Amino acid sequence: MNKFNDIMSIDNNSIEPLEKVIEQRVSNHAKQHGWLSFKFMSPATPSVCDRIFINRFGVVLFVEFKRKGRKLSPKQAIHAESLSIHNANVFMIDDIEDGKALIDKWHNSVSIINHDFSNDDA
């Protein structure tokens, strides 16, 4: 197996990174900038977003990664719309630089709701 095929694909005479490479590079960028990055998998609910990113101020981003030019599946679109209706920050990223720019844009954003659990009575 060619290592190149694990990183890039050739479609219509253009070379584009695979979804897993885009996800990995953006996730690494987020971690380097202090974000938490969780691979989101839900066996009971297929088609959820690929990653959840949380910055130091509690801002949460749900991100679905795709290869360049690919679209959300109908089920993924339904889940993204459901999150959006609940005022969640939901994005689809198909480019490494766009993903890094998304992380950079939200880096110093503050969550409107930030619950302090340390004062709760147990």
NUVEX-983439 format. One line per field, with one value per residue (C-alpha): residue in one letter; z negated, x, y. Coordinates in steps of 0.1 Angstrom, whole numbers. Last residue first. Layout:
rest = c(A, ...) $
Z = c(Z, ...) $
X = c(X, ...) $
Y = c(Y, ...) $
This chain:
rest = c(A, D, D, N, S, F, D, H, N, I, I, S, V, S, N, H, W, K, D, I, L, A, K, G, D, E, I, D, D, I, M, F, V, N, A, N, H, I, S, L, S, E, A, H, I, A, Q, K, P, S, L, K, R, G, K, R, K, F, E, V, F, L, V, V, G, F, R, N, I, F, I, R, D, C, V, S, P, T, A, P, S, M, F, K, F, S, L, W, G, H, Q, K, A, H, N, S, V, R, Q, E, I, V, K, E, L, P, E, I, S, N, N, D, I, S, M, I, D, N, F, K, N, M) $
Z = c(-464, -469, -439, -444, -424, -395, -381, -351, -321, -298, -274, -265, -258, -225, -227, -203, -182, -152, -156, -157, -126, -109, -116, -101, -70, -66, -68, -43, -43, -75, -84, -114, -143, -172, -193, -195, -201, -166, -154, -172, -154, -121, -124, -133, -103, -80, -92, -84, -49, -44, -46, -14, 1, 19, 2, -20, -50, -87, -109, -137, -169, -187, -224, -241, -277, -282, -279, -245, -238, -206, -198, -169, -141, -142, -148, -119, -139, -172, -194, -187, -195, -185, -191, -190, -216, -214, -244, -232, -245, -212, -204, -210, -184, -158, -165, -160, -127, -115, -125, -111, -78, -77, -85, -58, -31, -18, 18, 50, 82, 115, 111, 78, 65, 28, 1, -32, -33, 5, 2, -21, 9, 0) $
X = c(-242, -246, -232, -205, -178, -201, -196, -219, -207, -235, -225, -194, -164, -146, -108, -100, -132, -115, -83, -102, -122, -90, -74, -104, -103, -66, -72, -100, -134, -149, -186, -196, -220, -220, -249, -280, -304, -317, -281, -277, -309, -297, -264, -282, -305, -276, -257, -287, -290, -252, -232, -215, -181, -162, -129, -130, -153, -150, -180, -173, -193, -178, -181, -171, -163, -138, -107, -119, -140, -138, -162, -153, -168, -204, -232, -241, -250, -270, -268, -232, -223, -189, -174, -136, -128, -106, -99, -85, -52, -38, -16, -47, -67, -39, -37, -74, -72, -44, -61, -95, -80, -60, -90, -110, -84, -62, -67, -47, -65, -68, -105, -100, -66, -66, -42, -29, -33, -30, 5, 16, 13, 0) $
Y = c(177, 214, 233, 258, 240, 234, 269, 272, 292, 304, 332, 313, 335, 337, 339, 310, 313, 328, 308, 275, 284, 296, 262, 245, 267, 260, 222, 222, 204, 218, 215, 236, 236, 261, 251, 273, 244, 249, 245, 212, 199, 213, 195, 162, 166, 174, 144, 122, 136, 131, 163, 174, 167, 195, 189, 158, 161, 170, 176, 200, 207, 238, 244, 277, 271, 299, 276, 264, 233, 213, 184, 163, 141, 153, 128, 105, 74, 78, 47, 41, 77, 88, 123, 124, 150, 180, 203, 236, 250, 264, 234, 213, 232, 228, 191, 188, 207, 185, 153, 162, 173, 140, 119, 136, 127, 155, 166, 162, 174, 155, 150, 132, 121, 112, 122, 110, 72, 70, 86, 58, 34, 0) $
